[in-house]
Amino acid sequence: MIKASLFLLVALGILGVLGGFRLRKRKTRRLAAGSCPRCGRPRIGKGPCGCGAPIGKG
């Protein structure tokens, strides 16, 4: 019984670490796609950012 519970805990730990890596990759990809080049805030819509950065990409 102890071996089974230890195996389960180790497996859950490994899945948690791998899941954390997947979430980090997704988060950085999402922010890079629609973020302001000057301040890094997410951009919503087509208008300029509140910091005054131009509308163009990059």
PDB file of N, CA, C, O and CB in Angstrom:
ATOM      1  N   MET A   1       0.823  -1.198   0.000  1.00  0.00           N
ATOM      2  CA  MET A   1       0.000   0.000   0.000  1.00  0.00           C
ATOM      3  C   MET A   1       0.869   1.265   0.000  1.00  0.00           C
ATOM      4  O   MET A   1       0.545   2.239  -0.679  1.00  0.00           O
ATOM      5  CB  MET A   1      -0.937  -0.004   1.214  1.00  0.00           C
ATOM      6  N   ILE A   2       1.950   1.251   0.746  1.00  0.00           N
ATOM      7  CA  ILE A   2       2.841   2.415   0.796  1.00  0.00           C
ATOM      8  C   ILE A   2       3.517   2.629  -0.554  1.00  0.00           C
ATOM      9  O   ILE A   2       3.681   3.766  -0.995  1.00  0.00           O
ATOM     10  CB  ILE A   2       3.903   2.239   1.901  1.00  0.00           C
ATOM     11  N   LYS A   3       3.906   1.541  -1.207  1.00  0.00           N
ATOM     12  CA  LYS A   3       4.553   1.655  -2.515  1.00  0.00           C
ATOM     13  C   LYS A   3       3.595   2.264  -3.539  1.00  0.00           C
ATOM     14  O   LYS A   3       4.002   3.096  -4.350  1.00  0.00           O
ATOM     15  CB  LYS A   3       5.043   0.275  -2.997  1.00  0.00           C
ATOM     16  N   ALA A   4       2.357   1.864  -3.507  1.00  0.00           N
ATOM     17  CA  ALA A   4       1.379   2.387  -4.457  1.00  0.00           C
ATOM     18  C   ALA A   4       1.137   3.879  -4.225  1.00  0.00           C
ATOM     19  O   ALA A   4       1.044   4.647  -5.183  1.00  0.00           O
ATOM     20  CB  ALA A   4       0.056   1.612  -4.345  1.00  0.00           C
ATOM     21  N   SER A   5       1.037   4.289  -2.977  1.00  0.00           N
ATOM     22  CA  SER A   5       0.807   5.709  -2.699  1.00  0.00           C
ATOM     23  C   SER A   5       2.027   6.544  -3.065  1.00  0.00           C
ATOM     24  O   SER A   5       1.877   7.659  -3.566  1.00  0.00           O
ATOM     25  CB  SER A   5       0.456   5.914  -1.222  1.00  0.00           C
ATOM     26  N   LEU A   6       3.232   6.030  -2.826  1.00  0.00           N
ATOM     27  CA  LEU A   6       4.440   6.754  -3.219  1.00  0.00           C
ATOM     28  C   LEU A   6       4.525   6.880  -4.739  1.00  0.00           C
ATOM     29  O   LEU A   6       4.893   7.934  -5.257  1.00  0.00           O
ATOM     30  CB  LEU A   6       5.694   6.047  -2.674  1.00  0.00           C
ATOM     31  N   PHE A   7       4.185   5.811  -5.450  1.00  0.00           N
ATOM     32  CA  PHE A   7       4.195   5.854  -6.907  1.00  0.00           C
ATOM     33  C   PHE A   7       3.207   6.900  -7.416  1.00  0.00           C
ATOM     34  O   PHE A   7       3.515   7.651  -8.341  1.00  0.00           O
ATOM     35  CB  PHE A   7       3.859   4.472  -7.491  1.00  0.00           C
ATOM     36  N   LEU A   8       2.030   6.948  -6.817  1.00  0.00           N
ATOM     37  CA  LEU A   8       1.025   7.930  -7.211  1.00  0.00           C
ATOM     38  C   LEU A   8       1.517   9.351  -6.963  1.00  0.00           C
ATOM     39  O   LEU A   8       1.334  10.220  -7.816  1.00  0.00           O
ATOM     40  CB  LEU A   8      -0.280   7.687  -6.454  1.00  0.00           C
ATOM     41  N   LEU A   9       2.131   9.601  -5.827  1.00  0.00           N
ATOM     42  CA  LEU A   9       2.644  10.934  -5.526  1.00  0.00           C
ATOM     43  C   LEU A   9       3.750  11.354  -6.483  1.00  0.00           C
ATOM     44  O   LEU A   9       3.794  12.506  -6.914  1.00  0.00           O
ATOM     45  CB  LEU A   9       3.155  10.985  -4.105  1.00  0.00           C
ATOM     46  N   VAL A  10       4.641  10.429  -6.818  1.00  0.00           N
ATOM     47  CA  VAL A  10       5.720  10.735  -7.762  1.00  0.00           C
ATOM     48  C   VAL A  10       5.140  11.025  -9.148  1.00  0.00           C
ATOM     49  O   VAL A  10       5.566  11.970  -9.812  1.00  0.00           O
ATOM     50  CB  VAL A  10       6.734   9.563  -7.834  1.00  0.00           C
ATOM     51  N   ALA A  11       4.174  10.221  -9.585  1.00  0.00           N
ATOM     52  CA  ALA A  11       3.552  10.432 -10.893  1.00  0.00           C
ATOM     53  C   ALA A  11       2.834  11.783 -10.938  1.00  0.00           C
ATOM     54  O   ALA A  11       2.927  12.492 -11.940  1.00  0.00           O
ATOM     55  CB  ALA A  11       2.563   9.289 -11.211  1.00  0.00           C
ATOM     56  N   LEU A  12       2.134  12.144  -9.890  1.00  0.00           N
ATOM     57  CA  LEU A  12       1.457  13.443  -9.845  1.00  0.00           C
ATOM     58  C   LEU A  12       2.463  14.592  -9.845  1.00  0.00           C
ATOM     59  O   LEU A  12       2.219  15.626 -10.468  1.00  0.00           O
ATOM     60  CB  LEU A  12       0.560  13.533  -8.604  1.00  0.00           C
ATOM     61  N   GLY A  13       3.569  14.424  -9.167  1.00  0.00           N
ATOM     62  CA  GLY A  13       4.612  15.449  -9.166  1.00  0.00           C
ATOM     63  C   GLY A  13       5.194  15.670 -10.553  1.00  0.00           C
ATOM     64  O   GLY A  13       5.404  16.806 -10.975  1.00  0.00           O
ATOM     65  N   ILE A  14       5.452  14.570 -11.259  1.00  0.00           N
ATOM     66  CA  ILE A  14       5.995  14.679 -12.618  1.00  0.00           C
ATOM     67  C   ILE A  14       4.985  15.363 -13.539  1.00  0.00           C
ATOM     68  O   ILE A  14       5.355  16.235 -14.326  1.00  0.00           O
ATOM     69  CB  ILE A  14       6.367  13.279 -13.174  1.00  0.00           C
ATOM     70  N   LEU A  15       3.724  14.977 -13.446  1.00  0.00           N
ATOM     71  CA  LEU A  15       2.696  15.610 -14.267  1.00  0.00           C
ATOM     72  C   LEU A  15       2.546  17.097 -13.938  1.00  0.00           C
ATOM     73  O   LEU A  15       2.299  17.908 -14.831  1.00  0.00           O
ATOM     74  CB  LEU A  15       1.360  14.896 -14.076  1.00  0.00           C
ATOM     75  N   GLY A  16       2.691  17.447 -12.699  1.00  0.00           N
ATOM     76  CA  GLY A  16       2.607  18.850 -12.309  1.00  0.00           C
ATOM     77  C   GLY A  16       3.740  19.679 -12.880  1.00  0.00           C
ATOM     78  O   GLY A  16       3.524  20.805 -13.329  1.00  0.00           O
ATOM     79  N   VAL A  17       4.941  19.135 -12.868  1.00  0.00           N
ATOM     80  CA  VAL A  17       6.090  19.851 -13.431  1.00  0.00           C
ATOM     81  C   VAL A  17       5.924  20.015 -14.933  1.00  0.00           C
ATOM     82  O   VAL A  17       6.144  21.104 -15.464  1.00  0.00           O
ATOM     83  CB  VAL A  17       7.406  19.109 -13.118  1.00  0.00           C
ATOM     84  N   LEU A  18       5.543  18.958 -15.617  1.00  0.00           N
ATOM     85  CA  LEU A  18       5.352  19.038 -17.063  1.00  0.00           C
ATOM     86  C   LEU A  18       4.199  19.965 -17.420  1.00  0.00           C
ATOM     87  O   LEU A  18       4.283  20.689 -18.412  1.00  0.00           O
ATOM     88  CB  LEU A  18       5.101  17.649 -17.642  1.00  0.00           C
ATOM     89  N   GLY A  19       3.145  19.961 -16.652  1.00  0.00           N
ATOM     90  CA  GLY A  19       2.024  20.855 -16.893  1.00  0.00           C
ATOM     91  C   GLY A  19       2.416  22.312 -16.702  1.00  0.00           C
ATOM     92  O   GLY A  19       1.930  23.184 -17.423  1.00  0.00           O
ATOM     93  N   GLY A  20       3.289  22.584 -15.743  1.00  0.00           N
ATOM     94  CA  GLY A  20       3.775  23.945 -15.530  1.00  0.00           C
ATOM     95  C   GLY A  20       4.556  24.457 -16.725  1.00  0.00           C
ATOM     96  O   GLY A  20       4.431  25.625 -17.093  1.00  0.00           O
ATOM     97  N   PHE A  21       5.357  23.603 -17.330  1.00  0.00           N
ATOM     98  CA  PHE A  21       6.105  24.004 -18.521  1.00  0.00           C
ATOM     99  C   PHE A  21       5.155  24.314 -19.667  1.00  0.00           C
ATOM    100  O   PHE A  21       5.365  25.279 -20.401  1.00  0.00           O
ATOM    101  CB  PHE A  21       7.096  22.905 -18.935  1.00  0.00           C
ATOM    102  N   ARG A  22       4.116  23.507 -19.828  1.00  0.00           N
ATOM    103  CA  ARG A  22       3.160  23.740 -20.916  1.00  0.00           C
ATOM    104  C   ARG A  22       2.432  25.059 -20.722  1.00  0.00           C
ATOM    105  O   ARG A  22       2.216  25.790 -21.689  1.00  0.00           O
ATOM    106  CB  ARG A  22       2.148  22.589 -21.002  1.00  0.00           C
ATOM    107  N   LEU A  23       2.048  25.380 -19.487  1.00  0.00           N
ATOM    108  CA  LEU A  23       1.325  26.620 -19.239  1.00  0.00           C
ATOM    109  C   LEU A  23       2.212  27.836 -19.477  1.00  0.00           C
ATOM    110  O   LEU A  23       1.739  28.851 -19.988  1.00  0.00           O
ATOM    111  CB  LEU A  23       0.781  26.640 -17.815  1.00  0.00           C
ATOM    112  N   ARG A  24       3.486  27.753 -19.117  1.00  0.00           N
ATOM    113  CA  ARG A  24       4.391  28.874 -19.357  1.00  0.00           C
ATOM    114  C   ARG A  24       4.546  29.146 -20.838  1.00  0.00           C
ATOM    115  O   ARG A  24       4.548  30.304 -21.258  1.00  0.00           O
ATOM    116  CB  ARG A  24       5.751  28.606 -18.734  1.00  0.00           C
ATOM    117  N   LYS A  25       4.676  28.097 -21.638  1.00  0.00           N
ATOM    118  CA  LYS A  25       4.824  28.289 -23.080  1.00  0.00           C
ATOM    119  C   LYS A  25       3.580  28.929 -23.670  1.00  0.00           C
ATOM    120  O   LYS A  25       3.682  29.827 -24.505  1.00  0.00           O
ATOM    121  CB  LYS A  25       5.109  26.957 -23.774  1.00  0.00           C
ATOM    122  N   ARG A  26       2.412  28.479 -23.248  1.00  0.00           N
ATOM    123  CA  ARG A  26       1.172  29.033 -23.743  1.00  0.00           C
ATOM    124  C   ARG A  26       1.020  30.499 -23.360  1.00  0.00           C
ATOM    125  O   ARG A  26       0.575  31.313 -24.168  1.00  0.00           O
ATOM    126  CB  ARG A  26       0.003  28.234 -23.221  1.00  0.00           C
ATOM    127  N   LYS A  27       1.381  30.827 -22.153  1.00  0.00           N
ATOM    128  CA  LYS A  27       1.236  32.182 -21.660  1.00  0.00           C
ATOM    129  C   LYS A  27       2.137  33.144 -22.427  1.00  0.00           C
ATOM    130  O   LYS A  27       1.687  34.221 -22.821  1.00  0.00           O
ATOM    131  CB  LYS A  27       1.550  32.237 -20.174  1.00  0.00           C
ATOM    132  N   THR A  28       3.397  32.779 -22.647  1.00  0.00           N
ATOM    133  CA  THR A  28       4.304  33.670 -23.356  1.00  0.00           C
ATOM    134  C   THR A  28       3.888  33.832 -24.806  1.00  0.00           C
ATOM    135  O   THR A  28       4.015  34.920 -25.367  1.00  0.00           O
ATOM    136  CB  THR A  28       5.730  33.152 -23.276  1.00  0.00           C
ATOM    137  N   ARG A  29       3.398  32.778 -25.415  1.00  0.00           N
ATOM    138  CA  ARG A  29       2.958  32.867 -26.802  1.00  0.00           C
ATOM    139  C   ARG A  29       1.756  33.800 -26.918  1.00  0.00           C
ATOM    140  O   ARG A  29       1.673  34.598 -27.851  1.00  0.00           O
ATOM    141  CB  ARG A  29       2.609  31.472 -27.351  1.00  0.00           C
ATOM    142  N   ARG A  30       0.834  33.699 -25.978  1.00  0.00           N
ATOM    143  CA  ARG A  30      -0.361  34.529 -26.015  1.00  0.00           C
ATOM    144  C   ARG A  30      -0.013  35.996 -25.805  1.00  0.00           C
ATOM    145  O   ARG A  30      -0.548  36.858 -26.502  1.00  0.00           O
ATOM    146  CB  ARG A  30      -1.360  34.068 -24.960  1.00  0.00           C
ATOM    147  N   LEU A  31       0.864  36.295 -24.867  1.00  0.00           N
ATOM    148  CA  LEU A  31       1.210  37.681 -24.590  1.00  0.00           C
ATOM    149  C   LEU A  31       2.020  38.300 -25.718  1.00  0.00           C
ATOM    150  O   LEU A  31       1.870  39.489 -25.998  1.00  0.00           O
ATOM    151  CB  LEU A  31       1.981  37.775 -23.294  1.00  0.00           C
ATOM    152  N   ALA A  32       2.867  37.528 -26.366  1.00  0.00           N
ATOM    153  CA  ALA A  32       3.683  38.069 -27.445  1.00  0.00           C
ATOM    154  C   ALA A  32       2.831  38.440 -28.640  1.00  0.00           C
ATOM    155  O   ALA A  32       3.182  39.358 -29.380  1.00  0.00           O
ATOM    156  CB  ALA A  32       4.750  37.073 -27.856  1.00  0.00           C
ATOM    157  N   ALA A  33       1.725  37.751 -28.847  1.00  0.00           N
ATOM    158  CA  ALA A  33       0.909  37.974 -30.031  1.00  0.00           C
ATOM    159  C   ALA A  33       0.153  39.302 -29.959  1.00  0.00           C
ATOM    160  O   ALA A  33       0.063  39.996 -30.972  1.00  0.00           O
ATOM    161  CB  ALA A  33      -0.071  36.827 -30.211  1.00  0.00           C
ATOM    162  N   GLY A  34      -0.384  39.673 -28.819  1.00  0.00           N
ATOM    163  CA  GLY A  34      -1.207  40.872 -28.750  1.00  0.00           C
ATOM    164  C   GLY A  34      -0.809  41.813 -27.648  1.00  0.00           C
ATOM    165  O   GLY A  34      -1.678  42.325 -26.942  1.00  0.00           O
ATOM    166  N   SER A  35       0.472  42.060 -27.471  1.00  0.00           N
ATOM    167  CA  SER A  35       0.894  42.940 -26.397  1.00  0.00           C
ATOM    168  C   SER A  35       1.509  44.213 -26.968  1.00  0.00           C
ATOM    169  O   SER A  35       1.961  44.248 -28.112  1.00  0.00           O
ATOM    170  CB  SER A  35       1.889  42.227 -25.477  1.00  0.00           C
ATOM    171  N   CYS A  36       1.515  45.226 -26.165  1.00  0.00           N
ATOM    172  CA  CYS A  36       2.078  46.516 -26.556  1.00  0.00           C
ATOM    173  C   CYS A  36       3.608  46.402 -26.604  1.00  0.00           C
ATOM    174  O   CYS A  36       4.210  45.845 -25.686  1.00  0.00           O
ATOM    175  CB  CYS A  36       1.634  47.644 -25.565  1.00  0.00           C
ATOM    176  N   PRO A  37       4.236  46.917 -27.654  1.00  0.00           N
ATOM    177  CA  PRO A  37       5.696  46.816 -27.724  1.00  0.00           C
ATOM    178  C   PRO A  37       6.409  47.693 -26.697  1.00  0.00           C
ATOM    179  O   PRO A  37       7.550  47.407 -26.335  1.00  0.00           O
ATOM    180  CB  PRO A  37       6.164  47.186 -29.107  1.00  0.00           C
ATOM    181  N   ARG A  38       5.763  48.749 -26.225  1.00  0.00           N
ATOM    182  CA  ARG A  38       6.412  49.656 -25.288  1.00  0.00           C
ATOM    183  C   ARG A  38       6.253  49.217 -23.830  1.00  0.00           C
ATOM    184  O   ARG A  38       7.236  49.115 -23.097  1.00  0.00           O
ATOM    185  CB  ARG A  38       5.858  51.048 -25.463  1.00  0.00           C
ATOM    186  N   CYS A  39       4.996  48.956 -23.410  1.00  0.00           N
ATOM    187  CA  CYS A  39       4.771  48.664 -21.988  1.00  0.00           C
ATOM    188  C   CYS A  39       4.479  47.200 -21.708  1.00  0.00           C
ATOM    189  O   CYS A  39       4.577  46.777 -20.556  1.00  0.00           O
ATOM    190  CB  CYS A  39       3.635  49.493 -21.475  1.00  0.00           C
ATOM    191  N   GLY A  40       4.119  46.396 -22.732  1.00  0.00           N
ATOM    192  CA  GLY A  40       3.898  44.971 -22.548  1.00  0.00           C
ATOM    193  C   GLY A  40       2.491  44.589 -22.140  1.00  0.00           C
ATOM    194  O   GLY A  40       2.203  43.405 -21.968  1.00  0.00           O
ATOM    195  N   ARG A  41       1.607  45.565 -21.982  1.00  0.00           N
ATOM    196  CA  ARG A  41       0.225  45.248 -21.616  1.00  0.00           C
ATOM    197  C   ARG A  41      -0.498  44.600 -22.794  1.00  0.00           C
ATOM    198  O   ARG A  41      -0.185  44.900 -23.946  1.00  0.00           O
ATOM    199  CB  ARG A  41      -0.525  46.522 -21.160  1.00  0.00           C
ATOM    200  N   PRO A  42      -1.457  43.716 -22.526  1.00  0.00           N
ATOM    201  CA  PRO A  42      -2.230  43.120 -23.618  1.00  0.00           C
ATOM    202  C   PRO A  42      -3.057  44.189 -24.333  1.00  0.00           C
ATOM    203  O   PRO A  42      -3.647  45.068 -23.706  1.00  0.00           O
ATOM    204  CB  PRO A  42      -3.150  41.998 -23.082  1.00  0.00           C
ATOM    205  N   ARG A  43      -3.083  44.087 -25.654  1.00  0.00           N
ATOM    206  CA  ARG A  43      -3.853  45.039 -26.445  1.00  0.00           C
ATOM    207  C   ARG A  43      -5.209  44.434 -26.779  1.00  0.00           C
ATOM    208  O   ARG A  43      -5.304  43.275 -27.185  1.00  0.00           O
ATOM    209  CB  ARG A  43      -3.093  45.432 -27.737  1.00  0.00           C
ATOM    210  N   ILE A  44      -6.253  45.230 -26.604  1.00  0.00           N
ATOM    211  CA  ILE A  44      -7.612  44.795 -26.908  1.00  0.00           C
ATOM    212  C   ILE A  44      -8.152  45.737 -27.974  1.00  0.00           C
ATOM    213  O   ILE A  44      -8.208  46.950 -27.774  1.00  0.00           O
ATOM    214  CB  ILE A  44      -8.529  44.785 -25.623  1.00  0.00           C
ATOM    215  N   GLY A  45      -8.542  45.177 -29.088  1.00  0.00           N
ATOM    216  CA  GLY A  45      -9.065  45.990 -30.181  1.00  0.00           C
ATOM    217  C   GLY A  45      -7.950  46.503 -31.081  1.00  0.00           C
ATOM    218  O   GLY A  45      -6.809  46.050 -31.002  1.00  0.00           O
ATOM    219  N   LYS A  46      -8.304  47.463 -31.944  1.00  0.00           N
ATOM    220  CA  LYS A  46      -7.353  47.964 -32.928  1.00  0.00           C
ATOM    221  C   LYS A  46      -6.772  49.320 -32.563  1.00  0.00           C
ATOM    222  O   LYS A  46      -5.867  49.798 -33.247  1.00  0.00           O
ATOM    223  CB  LYS A  46      -8.010  48.050 -34.266  1.00  0.00           C
ATOM    224  N   GLY A  47      -7.255  49.939 -31.528  1.00  0.00           N
ATOM    225  CA  GLY A  47      -6.808  51.278 -31.152  1.00  0.00           C
ATOM    226  C   GLY A  47      -5.438  51.263 -30.496  1.00  0.00           C
ATOM    227  O   GLY A  47      -4.884  50.200 -30.216  1.00  0.00           O
ATOM    228  N   PRO A  48      -4.896  52.453 -30.251  1.00  0.00           N
ATOM    229  CA  PRO A  48      -3.573  52.549 -29.617  1.00  0.00           C
ATOM    230  C   PRO A  48      -3.640  52.163 -28.135  1.00  0.00           C
ATOM    231  O   PRO A  48      -4.711  52.149 -27.527  1.00  0.00           O
ATOM    232  CB  PRO A  48      -3.010  53.980 -29.763  1.00  0.00           C
ATOM    233  N   CYS A  49      -2.505  51.861 -27.591  1.00  0.00           N
ATOM    234  CA  CYS A  49      -2.399  51.513 -26.172  1.00  0.00           C
ATOM    235  C   CYS A  49      -2.536  52.769 -25.323  1.00  0.00           C
ATOM    236  O   CYS A  49      -2.355  53.881 -25.820  1.00  0.00           O
ATOM    237  CB  CYS A  49      -1.054  50.803 -25.875  1.00  0.00           C
ATOM    238  N   GLY A  50      -2.848  52.600 -24.070  1.00  0.00           N
ATOM    239  CA  GLY A  50      -2.985  53.732 -23.172  1.00  0.00           C
ATOM    240  C   GLY A  50      -1.685  54.460 -22.902  1.00  0.00           C
ATOM    241  O   GLY A  50      -1.705  55.616 -22.480  1.00  0.00           O
ATOM    242  N   CYS A  51      -0.547  53.806 -23.138  1.00  0.00           N
ATOM    243  CA  CYS A  51       0.745  54.449 -22.886  1.00  0.00           C
ATOM    244  C   CYS A  51       1.153  55.362 -24.034  1.00  0.00           C
ATOM    245  O   CYS A  51       2.134  56.096 -23.918  1.00  0.00           O
ATOM    246  CB  CYS A  51       1.823  53.396 -22.657  1.00  0.00           C
ATOM    247  N   GLY A  52       0.408  55.328 -25.155  1.00  0.00           N
ATOM    248  CA  GLY A  52       0.710  56.211 -26.265  1.00  0.00           C
ATOM    249  C   GLY A  52       1.553  55.567 -27.351  1.00  0.00           C
ATOM    250  O   GLY A  52       2.031  56.265 -28.245  1.00  0.00           O
ATOM    251  N   ALA A  53       1.747  54.276 -27.300  1.00  0.00           N
ATOM    252  CA  ALA A  53       2.517  53.587 -28.338  1.00  0.00           C
ATOM    253  C   ALA A  53       1.739  53.623 -29.654  1.00  0.00           C
ATOM    254  O   ALA A  53       0.509  53.628 -29.641  1.00  0.00           O
ATOM    255  CB  ALA A  53       2.824  52.116 -27.920  1.00  0.00           C
ATOM    256  N   PRO A  54       2.441  53.649 -30.788  1.00  0.00           N
ATOM    257  CA  PRO A  54       1.752  53.686 -32.080  1.00  0.00           C
ATOM    258  C   PRO A  54       0.956  52.424 -32.344  1.00  0.00           C
ATOM    259  O   PRO A  54       1.175  51.400 -31.698  1.00  0.00           O
ATOM    260  CB  PRO A  54       2.746  53.897 -33.195  1.00  0.00           C
ATOM    261  N   ILE A  55       0.023  52.493 -33.301  1.00  0.00           N
ATOM    262  CA  ILE A  55      -0.857  51.387 -33.599  1.00  0.00           C
ATOM    263  C   ILE A  55      -0.145  50.270 -34.352  1.00  0.00           C
ATOM    264  O   ILE A  55      -0.534  49.111 -34.202  1.00  0.00           O
ATOM    265  CB  ILE A  55      -2.033  51.871 -34.393  1.00  0.00           C
ATOM    266  N   GLY A  56       0.866  50.557 -35.145  1.00  0.00           N
ATOM    267  CA  GLY A  56       1.534  49.552 -35.981  1.00  0.00           C
ATOM    268  C   GLY A  56       2.135  48.431 -35.177  1.00  0.00           C
ATOM    269  O   GLY A  56       2.413  48.575 -33.986  1.00  0.00           O
ATOM    270  N   LYS A  57       2.337  47.291 -35.851  1.00  0.00           N
ATOM    271  CA  LYS A  57       2.926  46.129 -35.178  1.00  0.00           C
ATOM    272  C   LYS A  57       4.421  46.348 -35.027  1.00  0.00           C
ATOM    273  O   LYS A  57       5.089  46.838 -35.937  1.00  0.00           O
ATOM    274  CB  LYS A  57       2.639  44.816 -35.965  1.00  0.00           C
ATOM    275  N   GLY A  58       4.943  45.970 -33.844  1.00  0.00           N
ATOM    276  CA  GLY A  58       6.378  45.997 -33.630  1.00  0.00           C
ATOM    277  C   GLY A  58       6.810  47.231 -33.034  1.00  0.00           C
ATOM    278  O   GLY A  58       8.002  47.413 -32.787  1.00  0.00           O
TER     279      GLY A  58
END
